[in-house]
């Protein structure tokens, strides 16, 4: 007996140690996961800038005091050097048309290479490589952009930016515009920057669909443009969304709104619209590198597409969103457990929202149809929602009917609508007594015992429902 007790105590001790061990492991796992999530959420976003440099033979051309390639690489080296101290910024270099000459037999339309990949301390490598690149071949912009998509390592918290520096148009039958758009739709990159070096005005339009185009007509302009582009690539700008009422005043607020990337359709930002302490719509930070679609989640929602953000400025986006309130009530005590109403735009079959009774919901101004889930259904057409006002819809208090039957059976309740009977609900064929909540009106119950084998045993009885009263029906 003593031996058995010792064995039991020993087993219990081992079991308790195992439980404590599992608890400690679980707490460590939770702590590790929480720490990782906290770090991920607090980590600042990284900006990755890929310079795509034209190394085609046309870059040998004279440009003020030197060759285009000499001017471009010198200024680019200075720029890369200045980015050493920029926090959360990485740079990389890809070139094209710099490895193979154009010959009488043709041109190499795959002549592009990632010369220096992304890295936190690769600035000197880029500067050194820029000094050795020599113009040789053709201009293959589309294929280079396609390959550039693979230059950005996987990252969940990065902004990928391409800066294309070129002095000529596509020469390999590619479509740079289509490639750029495809990369933006896939969310690989933001809208690229394109810097044209002394381009002929007749070809400039060909680049505007590729990205944000800048014309550098001389060395001084090129230097200024590079500064502007880098400033836009690194800095966020601000946006103010004005939700306008019917008087075109920005008074509407407290509505969620979503900014989507226009091309990829991915969600970029979510904000709840706010009026600040000064009584103005709050300013929100928005990345200027992109075109946006805005959805304001009013009921129904309103949207604005193809929004261009001007970098370095305070942008104001105006959206018509006049609103009013709808309150649903029942006069007297509400017998229904969870009464709701289906709300639609007037004349439309599309459901907007399901609103609870005894609650107030905000809608855009206009006309709405209500389908209230009473027994029978209550329909209220053309409910008008006015600016900054509360529209009250009140329906009569329901009543009760208690139907008692001698046996179990099959029965239904109908609304007497003139000469018509409109089905309302079925009775539970397993019960002999049932209470149903009904709106005021005239009704008829039709019943046949479950075991009756002839229709002539059907019984019926008319009754009236009065608000707040219980009507007894015995068959």
PyMOL commands that set and color helices and strands:
alter all, ss='L'
color gray80, all
select helices_A, chain A and resi 2-42+57-60+68-85+123-132+141-151+176-185+201-207+219-234+455-457
alter helices_A, ss='H'
color red, helices_A
select strands_A, chain A and resi 46-54+62-63+66-67+89-96+112-119+158-166+192-197+211-216+237-244+256-261+267-272+283-286+291-296+302-308+314-320+323-330+340-345+351-356+360-364+366-372+378-385+390-395+399-404+409-417+420-426+433-438+441-449+459-465+470-474
alter strands_A, ss='S'
color yellow, strands_A
deselect
rebuild
show_as cartoon
